[in-house]
């Protein structure tokens, strides 16, 4: 396990995006834009991730987050006079989002692809799609499936 991988994992644990964590850990921009098929695809990284962030611990934290509450207090002359506990729905929603992502139950987002050059040939179109796939950190086939493009 390299020092860069450890730094990357530490930054991810702090909540940084994959790209931000990779850049802060010292990886190149090219590697940072393709983390899923680069850094995170290495067996040594997966072993380290399991060691530092075991799945059972993650699931335990997510389960706690789904029950999050907030405490509201009333004060008078700087002293707490009343205290009430309410469900913290915004926090619960964030943890529900995480739980859904863990299970992979999100439907693929549909969006419009923007290509900076107007392709004139099939080869240019494929090259433009490959560029978008690289930016997304996925294969060309995965991008086409995600966007409903038949090649």
VMD Tcl script that draws the C-alpha trace (Angstrom):
set ca {
  {0.00 0.00 0.00}
  {1.48 3.30 -1.06}
  {1.49 6.49 0.98}
  {-0.59 8.16 -1.74}
  {-3.30 5.50 -1.41}
  {-3.42 5.98 2.36}
  {-3.71 9.76 1.93}
  {-6.41 9.30 -0.70}
  {-8.43 7.10 1.65}
  {-8.00 9.56 4.52}
  {-9.29 12.42 2.35}
  {-12.26 10.31 1.18}
  {-13.06 9.50 4.83}
  {-13.15 13.27 5.50}
  {-15.86 13.59 2.85}
  {-13.89 14.87 -0.14}
  {-14.98 13.77 -3.59}
  {-12.94 11.08 -5.32}
  {-11.30 13.62 -7.61}
  {-10.51 16.10 -4.80}
  {-9.13 13.34 -2.58}
  {-6.91 12.01 -5.38}
  {-5.52 15.46 -6.17}
  {-4.84 16.22 -2.47}
  {-3.12 12.85 -2.12}
  {-0.72 13.81 -4.92}
  {-2.15 11.95 -7.91}
  {-2.11 13.50 -11.39}
  {-5.21 15.12 -12.89}
  {-5.54 12.21 -15.30}
  {-5.53 9.67 -12.47}
  {-7.86 11.85 -10.38}
  {-10.51 11.94 -13.13}
  {-10.47 8.16 -13.51}
  {-10.27 7.02 -9.88}
  {-12.84 4.24 -10.14}
  {-10.86 2.38 -12.79}
  {-7.44 3.36 -11.45}
  {-6.70 3.79 -7.74}
  {-9.84 2.14 -6.40}
  {-9.53 -0.79 -8.77}
  {-6.27 -1.98 -7.22}
  {-6.56 -4.97 -4.89}
  {-4.22 -3.36 -2.33}
  {-6.49 -0.29 -2.18}
  {-9.58 -2.42 -1.67}
  {-7.86 -4.31 1.16}
  {-6.82 -1.05 2.82}
  {-10.32 0.39 2.45}
  {-11.79 -2.71 4.08}
  {-9.26 -2.47 6.92}
  {-9.88 1.24 7.67}
  {-13.54 1.38 6.69}
  {-15.06 -2.05 7.28}
  {-18.48 -2.48 5.71}
  {-20.13 -3.41 8.99}
  {-18.90 -0.16 10.59}
  {-20.13 1.91 7.65}
  {-23.53 0.23 7.78}
  {-23.72 0.80 11.54}
  {-23.05 4.52 11.12}
  {-25.60 4.74 8.31}
  {-28.21 3.01 10.48}
  {-27.55 5.51 13.28}
  {-27.85 8.39 10.81}
  {-31.24 7.14 9.66}
  {-32.46 7.72 13.25}
  {-30.86 11.18 13.68}
  {-32.55 13.63 16.02}
  {-31.96 17.27 16.86}
  {-32.41 18.94 20.21}
  {-33.97 22.40 20.42}
  {-33.58 24.40 23.59}
  {-35.25 27.47 24.97}
  {-33.28 29.83 27.16}
  {-34.09 32.66 29.49}
  {-31.34 34.86 30.92}
  {-28.74 32.46 29.54}
  {-30.23 29.41 31.26}
  {-31.91 26.50 29.49}
  {-35.59 26.53 30.40}
  {-36.90 23.87 28.03}
  {-35.54 21.17 25.77}
  {-37.29 19.18 23.04}
  {-36.09 16.47 20.70}
  {-37.26 16.32 17.08}
  {-36.50 14.05 14.15}
  {-33.70 15.58 12.06}
  {-35.19 14.86 8.65}
  {-32.48 16.56 6.60}
  {-29.77 14.44 8.24}
  {-31.91 11.31 7.89}
  {-32.40 12.10 4.20}
  {-28.62 12.40 3.66}
  {-28.06 9.02 5.32}
  {-30.90 7.47 3.32}
  {-29.14 8.77 0.19}
  {-25.91 7.09 1.32}
  {-27.76 3.83 2.08}
  {-29.31 3.81 -1.38}
  {-25.91 4.45 -2.99}
  {-24.36 1.61 -0.97}
  {-27.01 -0.76 -2.27}
  {-26.64 0.59 -5.81}
  {-30.38 1.22 -6.12}
  {-30.17 4.64 -7.78}
  {-31.41 4.79 -11.34}
  {-28.81 6.23 -13.67}
  {-29.13 9.97 -14.04}
  {-30.15 11.11 -17.48}
  {-28.45 14.25 -18.70}
  {-27.52 15.99 -21.88}
  {-24.00 15.36 -23.06}
  {-22.11 18.42 -24.19}
  {-19.46 17.92 -26.80}
  {-17.21 20.89 -27.57}
  {-16.56 19.92 -31.19}
  {-19.19 18.98 -33.71}
  {-18.24 15.48 -34.87}
  {-18.31 15.02 -38.63}
  {-17.50 11.35 -38.79}
  {-18.38 8.27 -36.78}
  {-14.75 8.11 -35.63}
  {-14.91 11.70 -34.31}
  {-18.21 10.95 -32.54}
  {-16.71 7.88 -30.86}
  {-13.66 9.90 -29.82}
  {-15.91 12.59 -28.29}
  {-17.94 9.96 -26.42}
  {-14.73 8.32 -25.19}
  {-13.59 11.70 -23.83}
  {-16.84 12.07 -21.89}
  {-16.52 8.50 -20.59}
  {-12.98 9.22 -19.41}
  {-14.18 12.33 -17.58}
  {-16.89 10.25 -15.89}
  {-14.39 7.54 -14.97}
  {-16.31 4.84 -16.83}
  {-15.86 2.83 -20.01}
  {-17.36 3.86 -23.34}
  {-19.73 0.88 -23.14}
  {-20.90 1.95 -19.66}
  {-21.48 5.52 -20.86}
  {-23.53 4.34 -23.85}
  {-25.61 2.06 -21.63}
  {-26.10 4.85 -19.07}
  {-27.17 7.37 -21.72}
  {-29.22 4.95 -23.82}
  {-26.91 5.19 -26.84}
  {-26.83 2.21 -29.18}
  {-23.57 1.72 -31.03}
}
mol new
graphics top color blue
foreach p $ca { graphics top sphere $p radius 0.5 }
foreach p [lrange $ca 0 end-1] q [lrange $ca 1 end] { graphics top cylinder $p $q radius 0.2 }
display resetview
